[in-house]
Amino acid sequence: MALLEGFIRKLRGSAGDFTFRKDEGRTIVSEKATKVTNPRTPAQQKSRMRWANIVKMYKGITPLLDCAFESKAAGVNDFNMFVRMNMQMTPVYLTKNQVAGGACVVAPYVITQGSLPSIMVTGTGVNGVTNISLGHLVIDDQTTVAQFAKAVVENNAHYDYNDSISFLRIEQKVNSAANLPYGVFRVCNVVLKKDDNALLLAVVPPEGFATVDGKLGHLTSDTGDLAYAWVHFRKSHDQIKVSSQTLIDNNSLLTHYTSEEAYREAAESYGGEKKAFLSPQ
């Protein structure tokens, strides 16, 4: 590194193997590192390969859930938040060809974050049961939205009329011709209106709106590979408030795509690993 004098002090940017920058009126020149190659250490490869599946899942979810992340810093959007939250989750490894083909593995990602209390779910796989009490209501083909709204509001302190409960369901499918995994994304929403006499199961599917031991739960006959979640929304003073939720996983394919074998296949498709990324002088 050196300080420059004279007319050359006006230089900025790069020239050849040198970089010029201003610092308190002085121009400082430094030599570029010329022997840095594309870093492919195991840690860097694993970090890079987390991105593809997270982005694909976001593209499927974002048209279905508006304002999924309630509090964001200036310049940060829902995409930034979704990636940031899910980069900490168990990574899903896809090869370069799988990514190019639009592959998506349904994984238990964080889908919303907000100030409303989370909908707690007990049970595993398709046997999920929420903490939303329905009192004496047993949902059937004749249950109206108004009856459902009354049961939720009167039996759960954190719910009010005109709140919404959304149910997100993502089915894991595999394209048999290309052998590529993909997701089928669906969401439904019911507004808790006290005077809505529409039939509840004409508005929302029974898979996510079943009575299980007096609470709102998942229909256990739905046994395919999938992930699902309920989300509580509320519009308050032109702001959307939301509960923090993570998808509940029931995807048998996930184990393979999070394995070391899947990592090695994916790493090789991107050129393999390198233990060191700085060439010796």
Secondary structure, DSSP 8 states (H G I E B T S, - for coil): -EEE-GGGGG--EEETTEEEEEETTEEEEEE---SB-----HHHHHHHHHHHHHHHHHHHHTTT-SS-B----TT--HHHHHHHHHTTS------HHHHHTT-------EEEB-SB----EESSTT--EEEEE-TT----TT-BHHHHHHHHHHH-TT--TT-EEEEEEEEEEEETTTTEEEEEEEEEEEE--TT--SBHHHHS-TTTSEEETTEEE--TT--SSEEEEEEEEEEETTEEEEB-EE-EEE-TTHHHHTSHHHHHHHHHHTT---S--B---
